[in-house]
Structures are given as structure tokens and as C-alpha cells.
Amino acid sequence: MINFFLLFALILFVVGYWRLDDFRRVYWSKKYRDSALSDNDIAILYRYMPIYRSLSAEQRVRLNHHIVWFLGEKRVLGRNGLDVNRAMRLIIAADACLLGLNQDWPLYPNVSEILLYPSQYYVSESARDGAGLINYHTRIRQGESWPGGTLVLSWQDVLEGNRLPNDGHNLVIHEFAHQLDQQSGQTNGTPALPKRITYGRWGEVLSRAFGRLKTQLAYQMPCTFDAYAATNEAEFFAVASETFIEKPHQFYQSEPELYHLFVEYYQFDPLLWYR
Ligand SMILES: [Zn+2]
């Protein structure tokens, strides 16, 4: 009899765990059903996020709903004395949710908190050299994305990334793209893919584009992607995601196959925003 109950409890646990996101979605849809951004919130987004103005009315409604959820589920904590206000939270949430515009909750399930510095910050690093000696040095950073789900951002760079919407640089998009990548368990430029995209196809298309970028840089040819994308496949995916949002025309012209793959993955087409 005890074995029967144990088996029943185990089945219940497995089914519950398997359907956990479905249960949470029902809970969230009730929790946030009557929540909405205020007129002041919307005015802030119009003012500080030029891409927000380019979205269709339907997309803005969807993004607003995501932002409400994001602000309710994720914490933004100030560092180095930074007092985080509503506008800061809004802009970070809006950029992050833009990437997940047509995805279901939970967006970025591993992320529970974002650490926000006033500007670029210093981190101490150590590395062991060939002789076994440990070298310590200090490095300056704009942002980080940790596989455990913590993000670190420089507010000055968040703002700058939104102020210039067509330069291909957006810190929040970059770091949250790393989070998507890390959801697969590795940081290698391959996020967890929906069934409609095979891992083989993703790997082939990404590798070809990555190889072309390295060749372009080697021969000092003009490139659509920032040179930092050539660091490794993970940075390539993060930089390509920034370029996808901010320079879709150039992206499409230079790498149409990869562009179409990103449209399939992200489920929206930024070319439509810039007509
Ligand atoms: Zn990066």
C-alpha cells in the first residue's frame, strides 16, 4: 500500500513539474489580469525608447503586458549607491521583453534579479600563467550575464543603447540574449530551440555567418556585425541579436539566411519597424 502511495506521489510530482509552467501561467494571468502600465510609464517608453514608437499598436500592447509581468517577477537592485527608480526599471524591462515579444511567460526563467551600476564598473580577475603564477588584474565592464541567472548592467550604457537605436549596440539586448543562450545549459551561441528549428540547421547557418565575419575582419572588409562578435559563437549570437533589433536592413542584406533564422527564432521581423 505504501509503495502505491509513493508511486502515486512520484507520478504527481513528475506531472506537476512537467506542467509547472502551465500552472504558473494560469496563476500569472489572474495576478496580472487587471495590471497595466500607467500613462506616465507609456510616456517614458515613448521618450526614451525610440524602437517602442516603431512597434505596431498590437505589439505595444503585448510588450506592455510583458513589462508588467517582468516588473512584478524580477528585481532590479542598485549598486554603488545607485537609487533605482521606476523609469530605470521600465526601460530595462522593455528592452529585455522586446526580445521575448512573442514568447510565453516565463521570460528568462533563470533571471530573478538584475544588478544595476550607475556606469561602467571594475571587476577583479585572476588567471594562472604557464609557470603556475596567479596574475591579478582589474577590468572595466558595461555588463555581464551569469549562467546562474544574475545580470549586471551599467545604467549609463543602458541609456546610451536606447538613445541610439540604429547603431547596433544595446546592452540590455546583448546581455539578455546571453541568458537565452545559457538556457540550453551551455553558452555557445545555441539557445534552446523551438521544434520548428533543428539544432543542425541552427549550427550550420550560424557557423557559416561566423566564419564569414572572421574572414571579413581578417581582410579588413566592411562588416555588418561589430568585431566583438568574432570573439566566439556566444558573443556572435549576442551581437547578432543586437544587430537584428537595431540594424535589420544591413543584417538582412549581408546575411539573409541567418536573418530569416532569427525571424523564425524570435518570432518577429524588425524590418517591419523601420519602413
Ligand atoms: Zn557578451
Boltz pocket constraint, residues with backbone or C-beta under 6 A from the ligand:
constraints:
  - pocket:
      binder: B
      contacts: [[A, 174], [A, 178], [A, 234], [A, 235], [A, 238]]
      max_distance: 6.0
